[in-house]
Amino acid sequence: MRMKICVPVMENSVNRVVRSLRLLERHDPDFIEIRFDSMKSPAGFSEIRSATERPLIATIRSKGQGGLFRGTEATSLEALTQAARDGFDYVDVELNTKDAHTKVHQLKQHGAKVIVSYHNTKLTPTDQALESILENEARAGADVCKIVSTARTYADNLRIKESNRIEAMTEGLKEMNIQTMESEDTFTIHGGRRAKRSSIHTTITG
């Protein structure tokens, strides 16, 4: 399976986002993530959508999850709903969102697929915790499960890159009657000052 590339765009205005999208065309990314938390308030969804035919991800990352957004969950959900209505292919819902399952279901009604994400900017959870996080994201109704953690040691990096463990996670999800496929990507992104950035792509679709 070919690894797919997702490029984040963090700009403070719609015009800057559109300009970045045009510049990115020459690099042929598979996905583009628009970080609306970089703006004073999320806006310009239809204008951004019309600027590219690439699959777009709408993300409003909260301060608590390593982003810049300080608003309410209600405001974030309203913006993500508008992004889905205006043709964004994916919207990102944080796992710790109150009533995540209900909100994921609501967003799917507007035509977008939903990424359920977890971020830990301090450490890499234990193997057991990673499995639990993945299962909870799938139970929330994720089309794509995303885990972002921080490597403090090289061992952390190696641990999350173990293909057998990822395979075991997906097999466990199959036992929960959650299909796993290779046509979509779950992004498990790993970063830290003492370890290389690494990523594993696997799919969990519910």
Helices and strands as residue ranges (DSSP letters): E 6-9, H 14-24, G 25-27, E 31-35, G 36-38, H 45-49, E 56-59, G 63-65, H 73-85, E 90-94, H 100-108, E 113-119, H 127-139, E 144-150, H 154-160, H 163-175, E 186-192, E 195-202
